[in-house]
Amino acid sequence: ETVKHHRQTFAGAPGDTGAFDSPRVELLNQWREVLHSAPLGEELQGDNLEVIKELLQYHPAAKEKIGLGLQGIKVDWAPPNHH
């Protein structure tokens, strides 16, 4: 499953903990770093991959996205919306 990259903020302003607890805030900060530093279209590796795999567990459709297992994750532009 590919994680689509939209270069948009995730739930609130930087540093705004809102309804999130500290570990989740730290994970979101790491997510932002991955999004802004990973080369577009290339498979994530190492720590970057681990951060996104951990974050994926919070996705409402995590089971469907993971399926029988991940083949890889990359940061990329989302395809045009065809609705």
BALO-24721 format. One record per residue (C-alpha): x, y, z; residue number from 1; residue in three letters. Coordinates in Angstrom, 3 decimals, padded with zeros to 6 digits, always signed. Example, Ala and Ser with C-alpha at 12.3 -4.5 7.8 and 13.67 -1.06 7.14 Angstrom:
# BALO-24721
atom X = +012.300 Y = -004.500 Z = +007.800 pos = 1 code = ALA
atom X = +013.670 Y = -001.060 Z = +007.140 pos = 2 code = SER
//
This chain:
# BALO-24721
atom X = +000.000 Y = +000.000 Z = +000.000 pos = 1 code = GLU
atom X = +001.321 Y = +003.437 Z = -000.870 pos = 2 code = THR
atom X = +000.950 Y = +006.323 Z = +001.537 pos = 3 code = VAL
atom X = -000.176 Y = +009.271 Z = -000.574 pos = 4 code = LYS
atom X = +001.527 Y = +012.583 Z = +000.001 pos = 5 code = HIS
atom X = -000.606 Y = +015.709 Z = +000.071 pos = 6 code = HIS
atom X = +001.817 Y = +018.090 Z = +001.807 pos = 7 code = ARG
atom X = -000.919 Y = +019.260 Z = +004.125 pos = 8 code = GLN
atom X = -000.967 Y = +019.629 Z = +007.870 pos = 9 code = THR
atom X = -002.362 Y = +016.901 Z = +010.068 pos = 10 code = PHE
atom X = -004.909 Y = +017.781 Z = +012.763 pos = 11 code = ALA
atom X = -004.054 Y = +021.170 Z = +014.133 pos = 12 code = GLY
atom X = -001.182 Y = +023.574 Z = +014.262 pos = 13 code = ALA
atom X = +002.359 Y = +022.439 Z = +015.046 pos = 14 code = PRO
atom X = +002.734 Y = +022.122 Z = +018.789 pos = 15 code = GLY
atom X = -001.034 Y = +022.107 Z = +019.345 pos = 16 code = ASP
atom X = -001.658 Y = +018.957 Z = +021.350 pos = 17 code = THR
atom X = -005.443 Y = +019.295 Z = +021.213 pos = 18 code = GLY
atom X = -006.938 Y = +015.866 Z = +021.896 pos = 19 code = ALA
atom X = -003.637 Y = +014.066 Z = +021.315 pos = 20 code = PHE
atom X = -001.430 Y = +012.681 Z = +024.064 pos = 21 code = ASP
atom X = +002.363 Y = +013.199 Z = +024.099 pos = 22 code = SER
atom X = +003.414 Y = +009.973 Z = +022.339 pos = 23 code = PRO
atom X = +000.979 Y = +010.697 Z = +019.504 pos = 24 code = ARG
atom X = +002.175 Y = +014.290 Z = +019.227 pos = 25 code = VAL
atom X = +005.759 Y = +013.037 Z = +018.947 pos = 26 code = GLU
atom X = +004.691 Y = +010.502 Z = +016.310 pos = 27 code = LEU
atom X = +002.932 Y = +013.259 Z = +014.323 pos = 28 code = LEU
atom X = +006.062 Y = +015.418 Z = +014.503 pos = 29 code = ASN
atom X = +008.118 Y = +012.502 Z = +013.169 pos = 30 code = GLN
atom X = +005.489 Y = +011.975 Z = +010.431 pos = 31 code = TRP
atom X = +005.878 Y = +015.591 Z = +009.320 pos = 32 code = ARG
atom X = +009.650 Y = +015.172 Z = +009.148 pos = 33 code = GLU
atom X = +009.284 Y = +012.063 Z = +006.971 pos = 34 code = VAL
atom X = +006.807 Y = +013.796 Z = +004.636 pos = 35 code = LEU
atom X = +009.063 Y = +016.785 Z = +004.140 pos = 36 code = HIS
atom X = +012.369 Y = +014.930 Z = +003.859 pos = 37 code = SER
atom X = +011.633 Y = +011.677 Z = +002.001 pos = 38 code = ALA
atom X = +012.307 Y = +011.653 Z = -001.751 pos = 39 code = PRO
atom X = +009.002 Y = +011.495 Z = -003.645 pos = 40 code = LEU
atom X = +008.229 Y = +008.151 Z = -005.256 pos = 41 code = GLY
atom X = +010.946 Y = +006.160 Z = -003.471 pos = 42 code = GLU
atom X = +010.289 Y = +003.377 Z = -000.957 pos = 43 code = GLU
atom X = +010.784 Y = +004.424 Z = +002.663 pos = 44 code = LEU
atom X = +013.561 Y = +002.656 Z = +004.562 pos = 45 code = GLN
atom X = +014.891 Y = +002.409 Z = +008.103 pos = 46 code = GLY
atom X = +013.529 Y = +004.766 Z = +010.756 pos = 47 code = ASP
atom X = +011.310 Y = +006.594 Z = +008.250 pos = 48 code = ASN
atom X = +009.563 Y = +003.339 Z = +007.380 pos = 49 code = LEU
atom X = +009.125 Y = +002.416 Z = +011.044 pos = 50 code = GLU
atom X = +007.533 Y = +005.798 Z = +011.869 pos = 51 code = VAL
atom X = +004.973 Y = +005.472 Z = +009.089 pos = 52 code = ILE
atom X = +004.218 Y = +001.824 Z = +009.922 pos = 53 code = LYS
atom X = +003.534 Y = +002.842 Z = +013.524 pos = 54 code = GLU
atom X = +001.366 Y = +005.762 Z = +012.434 pos = 55 code = LEU
atom X = -000.587 Y = +003.510 Z = +010.058 pos = 56 code = LEU
atom X = -001.940 Y = +001.635 Z = +013.084 pos = 57 code = GLN
atom X = -004.015 Y = +004.769 Z = +013.905 pos = 58 code = TYR
atom X = -005.585 Y = +004.966 Z = +010.414 pos = 59 code = HIS
atom X = -009.333 Y = +004.164 Z = +010.452 pos = 60 code = PRO
atom X = -008.830 Y = +001.717 Z = +007.548 pos = 61 code = ALA
atom X = -005.535 Y = +000.243 Z = +008.787 pos = 62 code = ALA
atom X = -006.631 Y = -003.394 Z = +008.359 pos = 63 code = LYS
atom X = -007.663 Y = -002.790 Z = +004.745 pos = 64 code = GLU
atom X = -004.482 Y = -000.849 Z = +003.947 pos = 65 code = LYS
atom X = -002.197 Y = -003.459 Z = +005.522 pos = 66 code = ILE
atom X = -004.133 Y = -006.471 Z = +004.193 pos = 67 code = GLY
atom X = -001.954 Y = -009.585 Z = +004.296 pos = 68 code = LEU
atom X = +001.148 Y = -007.454 Z = +004.841 pos = 69 code = GLY
atom X = +002.911 Y = -004.385 Z = +003.576 pos = 70 code = LEU
atom X = +004.979 Y = -004.643 Z = +000.425 pos = 71 code = GLN
atom X = +006.350 Y = -001.150 Z = +000.920 pos = 72 code = GLY
atom X = +005.453 Y = +002.430 Z = +001.655 pos = 73 code = ILE
atom X = +006.460 Y = +005.523 Z = -000.242 pos = 74 code = LYS
atom X = +005.731 Y = +009.228 Z = -000.102 pos = 75 code = VAL
atom X = +004.223 Y = +010.424 Z = -003.366 pos = 76 code = ASP
atom X = +001.665 Y = +012.792 Z = -004.850 pos = 77 code = TRP
atom X = -001.947 Y = +011.602 Z = -004.779 pos = 78 code = ALA
atom X = -003.431 Y = +010.834 Z = -008.196 pos = 79 code = PRO
atom X = -006.010 Y = +013.328 Z = -009.497 pos = 80 code = PRO
atom X = -009.455 Y = +012.890 Z = -007.980 pos = 81 code = ASN
atom X = -011.758 Y = +011.333 Z = -010.592 pos = 82 code = HIS
atom X = -015.086 Y = +011.871 Z = -008.782 pos = 83 code = HIS
//
